[in-house]
Amino acid sequence: MSEPDGVRADFIRMIERPEASFELARTAPLVAAESEPNVDVEGELARIEAGATSWARGSPGWNNLQKLARLRAFLFEELHFRGDQQDYFSPSNSLLHQVLHRRLGILISLGIVMLELGWRVGMPLEGVGFPSLLVASRRRAVRPAARPLRSRGMSVHEEDCRRMLAESTRGKIEFDPASSPRSASAT
């Protein structure tokens, strides 16, 4: 992709698609390709696919909670992805192709990697906004009363979410259990 007009046209086509057919991993590198013409969108997709294939070999027959725990371990412990504590606002932390190469990013870009790996092996995940983190939620028709979440790849429960929200917003936003995510994983 070297033509900025072609990149922009591809991006517009992608974001105009219905939500069910939106391709996050294909669209995210198009953002970078707008200013970095050497971004290889197909190559980045192949990197994600290879990661999913590698990870899936280690979790045959597991339920979704076991897969989620395995995905967290694979991403953060085996591949050593992590949040950039030194230069959080660097554009590199938001550009998916650079996050994949550096294994360093911000919460939302790391969340995209986690979602994409999970989706490629059939895990029912969805991104859910939460102040100061991205929650990757397991899709469910019925919401259980106590739904475990995962923060920074670790399990958390409703009380943990209440505390994290109070800390991250300094008490300016009140926790609403009706709008909280279903069982999830967060980065």
N, C-alpha and C positions, 0 to 999 in steps of 0.2 A: 504494500500500500504506500505509494509515494505521492499520489495526487491528493492534496488537501480537499479539493471539491468532491472527489470520489469518497474519501474518508467521511466527510460530513454527510454526504448522501446516504452512505451505509449506516451511519449512526442514526440519522432521521428515520430510515426504514426500520431499524431495530426498535427504537423507542415508540414508534407508532403501532407496533404489533400488539395484539391482545395479551394481557398479562400471562395467560396460560402458555403462550408460545414465546415469551420474552427470553432471550438468551443473555443472561448476565455476563457470563465469561467471554462471550464474543463482543458484547457492547463495551465492557470496561476497557479493553485495550484500544478501542476506537477513540476513546477520550484522549489517550496518550498519543495516538497516531495523528491527531489533529496538529500537534506541534512537533512531534518526533516522527518524521516520515519513515524511519527505518524499523518501526515496530512491526514485528511479524505476528499478526493476529492468529493465523493458523498455527504457527509454531508455539505460541503461548497456550492455545487450546490443547495442542498435543502434549505439552508439559503437564497440564492439569489432568488430562486423560491418563497419562503414564503414572502419575501419582495415585490416581484412583485405582488403577489396575494393580499397582504394587500394594496398596493398602488393603484392597478387597481380598487378596490372597490370604491375609492374616486373620480374616474374620468370617469363615464360612459357617452358615447355619446359626449365627448368633441373632438374638432379638435386637430390636432397635436401640434399647438402652445399652446393651453390651457393645453394639457397633459404635454408638456415640462415645462411649468411654475409650474405645479403641481408636476412633478417629482423633480424639483429643490427644491421646498419647502419641499417635503417629505424627500428627502435625507439629505439636509443641516439644515433644521429647525426642522423637527419632529424626525428624527433619529440621528441628531446631528453629522453627518460626518463632518470632517474638515481637513484642511491641517495641518501637523505637523510643527509648527513654532519654536519649541524648539530643535528638533533633526532631521532635514530634511533628513540627509544622513543615518539615521538608516535603516538597512536592513528590519526592520519590516514595514516600510512605503511602501515597494515595494512588499511584499509578500501578495497576495490577502487574504489568510485565516486570517492573522493577521490584515489586514486592516478591514476586515469584523467584527472581534471580538473587535478591539480597536476603530473602527469608526474614525480612524486617518490614514492619508496616505499622499502621494505626488500627484501631479496633475494627473499623468498618471494612478495611481492605483484608485484614486477617479473617474476618467473618465471611467475606465473599469466598475466600479460598476454602474455608471449612464447609460452607454451603455447597459449593461446586463439587468438592470431593464427595460429599455425602449424596448429592443428587445423582452423581454418575454411578453410584452403586445401589440406587433405588431407595435411599433413606428419605422418608417423608419429612423434610425440613422446610422451614420458612423463616425469613428474616423478620425480626420484630424490633422496632425502635424502642430504646430505653436510654434515658440520659446517661452518658459516659460509657456506654458499652453497646455492642450489637448482640442481640439475643437470637440464637438459632433455635427455633421452636419446633418440636415434633408436632406435625399436624394430627389432630384427633377430632373425631366427631363429638365425643363426650369429654368434657373437662373434669378431671378428678379434683377433689377438694384440696388435697395437698399435692401440688404439682412441682416436682423437682426441676430446677433450672440449672444451667451450667454457666458459671462466671469465670472468665479467664481459663476456660476449659475445666473448671471445677464445679461440682454440684452445689446448688444453693436452693433454698426454699423461699416461700413467701416472706417470712420474716427477714431473711437476708436481702430480698429485693426492697423491702420497706427501708431497711437500714441503708442500703446503697443509694436509694433514691434520696433519702434525707441528707446523706453525706454529700452527694454530687450536686444537689440543688440548694444546699444549705437550708433545707426545710421549706423552700418556696413552692414546691410542687407536692401535693398530697397524693399518697399511694391510693390507687383505685383498683381493687381486686377484680372488678368487672371488666376492666380494660387490660388487665395484665395478661401476658402470654401464657399459652398452654405449656406443657412440659417441654423443656428446652435446653439448649446449650449456648453459652455466650462466650465471646472472646474478650 
